[in-house]
Amino acid sequence: MRKPIIAGNWKMNKRLSEAKTFAESLIPLVNTINDCDIIIAPPFTYLSALDDILKSSSISLSAQTMSHELAGAFTGDISAVMITDCGCKYVIIGHSEQRLYHQETNQACQEKCKVAMQNKLTPIYCVGESLKERTNNITLTVIQKQILECITDLPLDSQEIIIAYEPVWAIGTGKVATPEEAQAVHQFIRQTIEKAKGTEIANKTRILYGGSVKPANIEDLINQADIDGALVGGACLELDSFVELIKKTNYVTH
Ligand code: 13P
């Protein structure tokens, strides 16, 4: 049984006061939710303040990225221990915006996931094809490479990784993959994990969909056999739509 997840990736949004108000308001709205894991990923600078607010709730914190280095002369970078000190249980690795603007490679993602796991963080590892790659019919080749180059050496028998399939052409565009298109890729990701790591690990790995997820399309997505929740951008910034996504996901377990 895989418990579904709704994870909100705030990206570079909100002021500190808005972040605190959001977290304070969210807690009473989701305190009866037991069957869906709720994660929010705010900017680094808000983690500590939000940890103070959320620590007695079931809402978990994630960072949006991290360095693969533990400490030293790396100006501007943030390490795994720094984000765990701020209350994070999760870290997003390999988001397409990090791949695009910070040249994050599959190899770098593998290093980061390894260090994250060594520091008791669960990586939310993002994969996804560009529009050009989809048009050229190489979606599955791209996804397979992204998955295998990251997970092959990770200790998934003892630690969890969460995969987020986020087709780049669906992020922030309003163009959501159809449930069938998304399911086909999710199923392929699970088969790829199975070949690399065995059936048990493949069956327990949660695979989220991301890219223009909204309250209006979440149910059709989450009802697909291999879609275990969503990594949400735009629709997680408003309290109402984030809570609606959580409530609509609370009853679906694959
Ligand atoms: P949108 O939901 O805004 O398309 O963003 C998706 C995303 O990038 C989540 O990480």
Boltz pocket constraint, residues with backbone or C-beta under 6 A from the ligand:
constraints:
  - pocket:
      binder: B
      contacts: [[A, 9], [A, 95], [A, 166], [A, 170], [A, 171], [A, 172], [A, 173], [A, 174], [A, 210], [A, 211], [A, 212], [A, 213], [A, 231], [A, 232], [A, 233], [A, 234], [A, 235]]
      max_distance: 6.0
